[in-house]
Amino acid sequence: MLDRIEEIRSEAAGAISAAPDSAALEELRVRFLGRKAELTAILRGIAELPPEERGPVGSTANGARVELEALIEERGAALNASELEAGLAADRVDVTLPGSPPRPVGHLHLITRTTRLIEDTMIGLGYRVMEGPEVEHDYYNFTALNHPPGHPARMLQDTFYIQSDPEALLRTHTSPVQVRSMEAQPPPIFMIAPGKVYRRDSDATHSPMFHQVEGLAIGEGITLADLQGTLDEMLRAIFGGERKARMRPHFFPFTEPSVEFDVSCFQCEGSGALPGGERCNLCKGIGWIEVGGAGMVDPNVLGFVESNGYDPERVQGFAFGMGVERIAMLRHGVPDLRRFFDNDVRVLEQFS
Amino acid sequence: MRVPYSWLREYCDPGIDPEQLAERLAMTGTEVERVGYVGPPSPEGFVIGRVMSAEPHPDADRLRVCQVDTGDGERTVVCGAPNVAAGQTVAVALPGATMPGGQRIGEAKLRGVRSAGMICSAAELGLGESPEGILVLAEDGSGAPYPPMAGEKRTGSLEPGTPLDEVLPLSGAVLELEVTPNRVDCFGVYGVAREVHAISGAPLAQEPWLEDAPAEGDGEVGDYASVTVGVPELCPRFTARVFTGVKIGPSPTWLQARLAAAGQRPINNVVDITNYAMLLTAQPLHAFDLDKVPDGVLTVRAAAEGEKMTTLDEVERTFDAETVLVCDRNGPSGVAGIMGGQVSEVSAETTSVLLEVANWNGTNILRTSRLLSLRSEASSRFEKQLHPELCMRAQRIASRLLVELCGAKLVPGTIDVAAGAPSAPTIALREARVEGLLGMPISRADQKDYLERLGFGVAESGAGLEVSVPPDRHHDVTREVDLIEEVGRVHGLDENLPSTLPAVAGRVGGLTGEQRLRRRAEDAMRDLGFDEIVGWSFTDPGEPTRLRIPLDDPRATQVVIDNPLSEDQSAMRTTVLGSLLDATKRNLAHGASSVALYESARVYLPQGPMGRNVKSFLTFRPIGPLAGDFVGERGACCFERHRVGAVAVGSLVPGSWRGDGVAGDFFALKGVLEALAGQLGVTLGIEAAEQPFLHPGRSAAVRVGEDVAGWIGELHPLVARAWDIEAAAAFEVELAALVAAARAGEEIYEDVTTFPAVHRDLAVVVPEEVPAAELRRLVLVGGGELLQGAEVFDLYEGDQVGEGRKSLALRLEFRAPDRTLTDEEVAARRAAIEAELEKIGGALRG
């Protein structure tokens, strides 16, 4: 009996290790370990053996069964792995076909991106972002900004007026938000106001609608030197670390002193000449590019909000304003103001 | 303001080239648009010549062959001018000279005669006009008819061979200044000279108006003329002088050259002199032919409404009652401060001149000039408000020139009707205040020096200076801060001003929650595949009609611009849909097959009964700038609402070899809109509702809670056709409504890990008219609080559910926060859902 068990074990072990696939292996499992298998019958018949044989036959047959089960499992795992590999190898795609198009990603308009750049820079310097109406009162656009009715400075900005409301106009600058903000908040105030503005002018360098960002800083002891430092920081953030601000005295009714401010040219590094020696076309050989207007807020303007704490003898500060399109044109080489309002996707999608 | 550099240097010569001066002026507050040049690029090769003989050309009727002495001997020059004659002193361009247009003079044969140079006309030299032909400097060799003015550096010698620029201002630089409106003094050459003196320190010549002309005429001015001013508040000063024996003719070349360089066309000597005096002093003048003023009686008065007159530019003008006229006995003879009339214009026959130099109210001049659309050199100065003191400066300059150049006799006396000069208070300048405002120290001595150079009177006083303001700066400098500006700019900002940051502490910058959410909405649209556009706020009055918006819809009433540039841009938009469709149309025309655009911007709804009851679009009344609610004591003039709108044409996701893409139809846009709302943490309600511009079966109202916050749908075919678009889907929502409901950023932690969720799919058969949203609502009611989610994932209509019915499949998620749900609990909820559905004739399927 013990010899027979060894025969079975040996035959089965040989057959299992030679099984060509998992179907054949399953047949072997049924044949050697199934209900009708000889080894199973031996194990089932142990109780009928003489008592002295039960022990050796039982342990030998059981040992053979455990061993065969382990062999089947091992062989099965090996066969599964190779069958999977073979299956995968047969399942090939043409990897050179195009990938499925994802949902396209859109683009923010260059004006939005540029406005955000300026906003984020000024937020970093402690400013808040204020907003005002575009259809504005004459009072905020002119009178409270020290342009009395009939003042020739009103001629500087050709204004769109609203029909049937002589006091309403399309704001010509974002400066009205200065006064509105000061009415709402006592000093100190540090704010910027981005938004659309309108002037009655249309050609390659003038658009009847464009965008400005206004800045205002009022508190005790804020000086023109602080304006220059602030412009330095802002222009470096916008145009790059090596840039400098330059202020040229100018005239605006709502600032005194007033300046225009320039940034050192980032194409010729302020030299006015390109490496080849020819004149820099960006700054026209000047080395500086005009960016906007600024100045110390005129005491007359503060006088309009004096009751809210803006006593010109106690607080002072600066304001500045600049065109968003102009900055975008400089930063990205856009040649014509009108391209911003064409909304041509071939242009929009260049800026991501 | 065009300032010939040679003229400027008569009064102040900074000793630097004009480009350097331009740079210095720009850095101290006077923008120089450019430095231009008049005349030839170089004076080289231009000399004085004397015509020794002028014989007819053998082969050409119109040409003369001249022998010209040019100092280095005689040379033959062929000349085509009719007025050339022996004995004349002329300007000769020698071979090698370059003309203003860049043409180089060489030796050439003209009809067989060799010509070694060219006799020039004034126009050829860029020196004004000489209609007769060549510029004749003198008819004979004697004398110089154009003596240099005081301080001029020209010798005036007419010896042949003398360089021409010794005699005439050749190849002069012209500074084209962009004078700011406060600096009326810089509208005159002497004022610019004083500015150059202040910023350079170079000496300033004496004021040119100190010396008056001798009064050698007969009688007294009152014998010839009288002036009455009826509106002294609009005419603070009116001065008049009378000149007799005036000989009208062309101005001498130097004067013509100067005017031409300054951009004024020479006319005749009297008119040229008034222009010259204006350009020098900034004070405009006007000359009358005294014989055409009946009895010399002039009256300054307001016009009668509708009164008419023909101005010098030969246009008949109609006035209103605020226009000020200078009138003679027969009626208007000039529009005060703007332009004279034809009736008393100086002409070739004029022998007596009345010279008006007056001061006018700037605001009134500006108003009238705008009303008449008539601006002149005079009005552009008067409108900035001149000081009455300037009148006599111009009178004295002009008087001397009229006597010197026109042979005129000045009648003794000046008519001077003055309402009294404005008072000239002194201003205190506190020394410390200068540094306090500018942030850079300037010594008191320097402050005093700068102000004195600018013509201010300065006295020491306690802690600072007492400053008196010269008349030229009377309206510009009225306060301490104005003096600080003057001191600061002359001191120089570019070299001296430090860069510092405000020292005010304790401020925190940042965006408001509303502003952050606006950015998030814009970013979401970008991430959903849409390109942002910036559309015009303007539109045309016909846009609402093209969108089929009926007249009683608030969006049909636009804010209208009174003075638009064009009809196309004459009204403010009431929807962003028009801009989006305009941009779509343009992009399709450029060959795009699919377009997905969005805009985040304002619309403008009028105030008043219509605007205040915006019904069809908006019931929501949130606050904040997005809703048109701005800071400031005075509200807005109209309702400015911030909208986010989008339009899609073609596919949102492109197709490929694997199959079709995602078409930009109603449901695609709905998905985008819900994703946008999801980014803000807002749940939207979408329910069928029509819009005039949308397909009635594929349009919906967008609800936030109970409020209508926008619309979504496919475009009405007629509207699409109006924009040449085949089909499009679009939406527009009130951003303020979304932002007000936004919960993004306020989320509270929810335990989803401790107890598992139970998922069940449910197929429900309902009558086909029951909206999916209503079905879902009832499922949620029946599910109670254990039902955490119910999403429709399939729709079936057909034989298996029968006519007039549809089957919707929903995936349900049940969850309790505190326990694992049992099958019995879920079964009970399912039964409750079934009960709810029975109310609308629905049943569970299978």
Interface residues (C-beta under 8 A of the other chain):
Chain A: L97 P98 S100 P101 P102 R103 P104 V105 G106 H107 L108 H109 I111 T112 R116 E119 M122 I123 G124 L125 G126 Y127 R128 V129 M130 E131 G132 P133 E134 V135 E136 H137 Y139 Y140 P149 G150 H151 P152 A153 M155 L156 F160 Y161 I162 Q163 S164 D165 E167 A168 L170 V179 R180 S181 E183 A184 Q185 P188 F190 K196 Y198 R200 S202 P208 M209 A217 G219 E220 G221 I222 T223 L224 A225 D226 Q228 G229 T230 D232 E233 A245 R246 M247 R248 P249 H250 F251 E256 P257 S258 V259 E260 M296 D298 P299 Q316 G317 F340 F341 D342 N343 D344 V345 R346 L348 E349
Chain B: A26 M27 T28 G29 E31 T180 P181 N182 R183 G362 T363 N364 L366 R367 R370 E383 K384 Q385 G436 L437 L438 G439 M440 R479 V481 D482 I484 E485 G488 R489 L493 D494 L497 P498 S499 T500 L501 P502 A503 V504 R507 V508 G509 G510 L511 T512 Q515 R519 E522 D523 M525 R526 D527 L528 G529 F530 D531 E532 I533 V534 G535 W536 S537 F538 V559 V560 I561 D562 N563 P564 L565 Q569 M572 A583 R586 N587 H590 A592 V595 A596 L597 Y598 S600 A601 R602 Y604 P625 G628 F630 V631 G632 E633 R634 A636 C637 C638 E640 L652 V653 P654 G655 S656 W657 R658 G661 V662
